[in-house]
Amino acid sequence: MQRWGLPVAYVPILKGKLGEFLALEHASREVQSQIRPVMEVVPDPRDVLETFCDHAMDRVPNGMVLTIDCGALPPVRVLDGDSGGPMVR
């Protein structure tokens, strides 16, 4: 399969939790170059969207493209002061 001129061998669907972000961060460069992860943002009563965004910014390797699945989140404002739903964030 080819996307945007780069070969993609594997598209894992991962829960957007710390363990999955750590696995991406510590994967070899070869593995990083051959995957395009789909990260699911799962509903959680805690500050899940803010935590997800922090993990994504701090742990996803430079140049890696993520697909984000926000389908399980409510389509309403989820953060104090946020002007839109999860897709705006």
Phi and psi in degrees as a GROMACS rama.xvg file:
@    title "Ramachandran Plot"
@    xaxis  label "Phi"
@    yaxis  label "Psi"
@TYPE xy
-123.246  134.311  GLN-2
-132.326  129.328  ARG-3
50.6065  35.7379  TRP-4
80.7169  -1.6793  GLY-5
-113.729  137.295  LEU-6
-71.8077  133.412  PRO-7
-120.418  118.696  VAL-8
-93.2925  -23.5513  ALA-9
-151.866  135.953  TYR-10
-121.996  86.3693  VAL-11
-75.7523  144.942  PRO-12
-103.884  116.351  ILE-13
-121.875  146.759  LEU-14
-71.9945  139.203  LYS-15
-80.7031  58.7877  GLY-16
-110.979  166.332  LYS-17
-53.3845  -44.0367  LEU-18
-58.4575  -40.3151  GLY-19
-69.4309  -39.8441  GLU-20
-65.2285  -39.283  PHE-21
-63.3931  -39.3539  LEU-22
-62.0911  -43.4661  ALA-23
-62.7592  -43.6062  LEU-24
-61.4067  -36.182  GLU-25
-98.6776  1.81816  HIS-26
-67.0455  151.76  ALA-27
-64.5214  158.533  SER-28
-57.5103  -37.8469  ARG-29
-63.2405  -45.8389  GLU-30
-64.4443  -44.8208  VAL-31
-56.9144  -36.9409  GLN-32
-75.9085  -13.2472  SER-33
-112.165  10.5802  GLN-34
-125.885  154.329  ILE-35
-134.822  89.0477  ARG-36
-68.0481  145.052  PRO-37
-105.067  117.726  VAL-38
-103.351  124.736  MET-39
-91.5508  127.978  GLU-40
-89.8566  113.465  VAL-41
-98.3667  143.741  VAL-42
-62.4012  141.433  PRO-43
-157.693  137.841  ASP-44
-66.0912  -18.8543  PRO-45
-79.7652  -171.436  ARG-46
-80.3899  60.2425  ASP-47
-63.562  -41.0045  VAL-48
-68.8395  -41.942  LEU-49
-64.1621  -43.1542  GLU-50
-63.6212  -43.1688  THR-51
-58.3793  -47.9101  PHE-52
-62.2893  -41.3602  CYS-53
-61.7224  -46.0949  ASP-54
-62.0053  -42.8696  HIS-55
-62.2527  -43.4392  ALA-56
-69.8303  -35.8478  MET-57
-88.4088  -26.7249  ASP-58
-119.369  -18.1902  ARG-59
-76.232  127.805  VAL-60
-58.5908  145.181  PRO-61
-55.9969  134.269  ASN-62
88.5159  -12.8736  GLY-63
-77.3528  134.415  MET-64
-97.8997  126.952  VAL-65
-107.099  148.523  LEU-66
-107.837  130.172  THR-67
-108.964  126.779  ILE-68
-103.63  108.136  ASP-69
-103.69  13.7085  CYS-70
-59.5811  -25.6338  GLY-71
-86.3816  -8.04909  ALA-72
-88.1961  151.61  LEU-73
-67.795  145.095  PRO-74
-81.6549  33.7856  PRO-75
-120.755  176.219  VAL-76
-58.8023  130.134  ARG-77
-116.519  -9.49533  VAL-78
-127.905  142.71  LEU-79
-59.5073  131.804  ASP-80
81.5574  -5.7805  GLY-81
-77.211  135.277  ASP-82
-93.9059  4.92876  SER-83
-156.618  -173.29  GLY-84
-80.3365  -168.059  GLY-85
-63.5544  -31.117  PRO-86
-68.4792  -32.739  MET-87
-66.3824  -40.7455  VAL-88
